[in-house]
Amino acid sequence: MKCIYNKDTGQIRGFVQDGDERNLPGPTIPIDPETHAAAAASPHLFRVDLDTLKLEPFEPLPYPDLATAQRAMIGWIDAFMAQFTQGYSAAEVQAFPAKAEAARRYLAAGDAPEPLDAKLIEPEAEKKGIAPADLCHAILANAERLNEIISLTSGLRSELDQRLGLADPSDYAAILTDAQTQAIDEAAALGIAITPPT
């Protein structure tokens, strides 16, 4: 339940419960004058101690509900993944799996690659000044790393959903911070250095 506090008069005039605003039926309740003076001069939020009628500084929860925490989780994971796809267009990122398959077929075919695979691999190799086979190996190495990261983040997302669903809003921030640390440590164990998204 939240108090409706008038900063100008220093009085409680009502309450909000379950989204419904209710004014007091009788006279308003005056707040302790000393703490009211401090609150009136401050841009910060305060809460009322209903036993003493004094105001206490109040820091709202960064994630007040499950939906907010889940959006933050998805945003952080997206930012995490973006470190591995930056510099590529959306179309290129979508083509990564097909390009990896073409690289596998190209290597397996030896001196007689399929024309479509050759058309995909050889012009890029020529522009980069490397052998087509070397480009194929680089494509496959990048694909393997990306698959490891996708597996990591998918598992993290599933675990986080479960932890957040069982927790209180006051614990959401700590759970998300812990998950970020876990993701960084697990990526490091795979030999992948990442920067924590901000």
C-alpha positions in Angstrom: 0.0 0.0 0.0 1.3 3.5 -0.9 0.5 6.8 0.8 -0.6 9.8 -1.2 1.6 12.5 0.2 1.2 16.2 -0.6 4.7 17.7 -0.7 3.3 21.3 -0.5 1.3 20.8 2.7 3.2 18.0 4.3 0.2 15.9 4.8 -1.1 12.4 3.8 -4.4 12.8 2.1 -5.0 9.2 1.1 -3.7 5.8 0.0 -3.2 3.7 -3.1 -3.9 0.0 -2.8 -4.1 -2.5 -5.6 -4.0 0.4 -8.1 -7.0 2.1 -6.5 -6.6 5.6 -5.1 -8.6 6.3 -1.9 -8.7 9.6 -0.1 -9.0 9.8 3.6 -12.6 10.3 4.7 -11.6 12.7 7.4 -8.8 15.2 8.0 -5.5 14.7 6.3 -2.6 13.3 8.4 0.3 15.7 9.0 3.8 14.4 8.5 6.5 15.1 11.1 7.5 18.7 10.2 11.3 18.2 10.3 11.3 15.3 7.8 8.6 17.0 5.7 11.0 20.0 5.3 13.8 17.7 4.1 11.5 15.9 1.7 10.0 19.1 0.2 13.5 20.3 -0.7 14.6 16.9 -2.2 13.9 15.5 -5.6 14.1 12.0 -4.2 11.3 9.6 -3.3 10.3 9.1 0.3 8.1 6.7 2.1 6.1 7.2 5.3 6.7 5.3 8.5 3.1 5.0 9.7 4.1 4.5 13.3 6.1 7.7 13.6 4.7 9.7 10.7 8.2 10.5 9.6 9.5 10.3 6.1 12.3 8.0 5.1 14.3 8.1 1.8 12.9 5.5 -0.6 14.7 3.9 -3.5 12.3 2.3 -5.9 13.1 -1.3 -7.1 14.8 -1.3 -10.5 12.6 -4.2 -11.5 9.3 -3.8 -9.7 7.6 -6.8 -11.4 8.4 -10.0 -13.3 7.7 -8.6 -16.8 10.2 -5.7 -16.2 12.9 -8.1 -15.0 12.3 -10.4 -18.0 12.6 -7.5 -20.4 15.9 -6.5 -18.8 17.1 -10.1 -19.1 16.3 -10.3 -22.8 17.9 -6.9 -23.4 21.1 -7.9 -21.6 21.3 -11.2 -23.5 20.7 -9.4 -26.8 23.5 -7.0 -26.0 25.7 -9.9 -25.0 25.1 -11.6 -28.3 25.6 -8.4 -30.3 29.3 -8.5 -29.4 29.7 -11.5 -31.7 27.7 -10.2 -34.6 28.7 -6.5 -34.7 30.1 -5.4 -38.0 27.7 -7.7 -39.9 24.4 -6.8 -41.4 21.2 -8.6 -40.3 21.1 -10.5 -43.6 24.7 -11.7 -43.1 23.9 -12.9 -39.6 20.9 -14.8 -40.8 23.1 -16.4 -43.5 25.7 -17.7 -41.0 24.3 -21.2 -40.8 24.0 -21.6 -44.5 27.5 -20.2 -45.1 28.9 -22.7 -42.6 27.2 -25.6 -44.4 28.6 -24.3 -47.7 32.0 -24.2 -46.2 31.7 -27.8 -45.0 30.6 -29.0 -48.4 33.3 -27.1 -50.1 36.0 -28.7 -48.0 34.5 -32.2 -48.4 34.3 -31.8 -52.2 38.0 -31.3 -52.6 38.9 -30.1 -56.1 35.3 -30.3 -57.4 33.1 -28.1 -55.2 29.5 -27.5 -56.1 29.1 -24.4 -58.3 26.8 -22.7 -55.8 29.3 -23.3 -52.9 32.2 -22.1 -55.1 30.2 -19.0 -55.9 29.7 -18.3 -52.2 33.2 -19.1 -51.0 35.7 -18.2 -53.7 34.9 -14.5 -54.4 35.2 -13.7 -50.7 38.5 -15.6 -50.4 39.9 -13.8 -53.4 38.9 -10.4 -51.9 40.6 -11.3 -48.6 43.7 -12.7 -50.3 43.5 -16.1 -48.8 42.9 -19.7 -50.1 39.3 -20.8 -50.3 40.0 -23.7 -47.9 41.5 -21.3 -45.3 38.3 -19.2 -45.6 36.2 -22.3 -45.1 38.1 -23.2 -41.9 37.7 -19.6 -40.6 34.0 -19.7 -41.3 33.6 -23.0 -39.5 35.6 -21.8 -36.5 33.5 -18.7 -36.2 30.3 -20.9 -36.5 31.5 -23.2 -33.8 32.2 -20.3 -31.5 28.8 -18.7 -32.2 27.0 -22.0 -31.6 28.8 -22.2 -28.2 27.6 -18.7 -27.3 24.1 -19.4 -28.4 24.0 -22.6 -26.3 25.3 -20.7 -23.3 22.8 -17.9 -23.7 19.9 -20.2 -24.3 20.7 -22.1 -21.1 21.1 -18.9 -19.2 17.8 -17.5 -20.4 16.0 -20.7 -19.4 17.6 -20.8 -16.0 17.0 -17.1 -15.4 13.3 -17.4 -16.3 12.9 -20.1 -13.7 14.9 -18.2 -11.0 13.0 -14.9 -11.6 9.6 -16.7 -11.6 10.3 -18.1 -8.1 11.8 -14.9 -6.6 10.5 -11.7 -5.0 10.9 -8.4 -6.9 13.4 -7.3 -4.3 15.7 -10.1 -5.5 15.5 -9.5 -9.2 18.4 -7.1 -9.5 20.8 -9.5 -7.6 19.6 -12.5 -9.8 20.3 -10.6 -13.0 23.7 -9.4 -11.8 24.6 -12.9 -10.8 23.6 -14.2 -14.2 25.7 -11.7 -16.0 28.7 -12.7 -13.9 28.0 -16.4 -14.6 27.7 -15.7 -18.4 31.1 -13.9 -18.4 32.8 -16.7 -16.5 31.3 -19.4 -18.7 32.4 -17.6 -21.8 35.9 -17.2 -20.4 36.0 -21.0 -19.7 35.3 -21.4 -23.5 38.2 -19.1 -24.2 35.9 -16.2 -25.2 36.6 -12.8 -23.7 33.5 -10.5 -23.6 32.7 -7.1 -22.3 29.8 -6.8 -19.9 27.0 -4.9 -21.7 25.9 -1.7 -20.0 
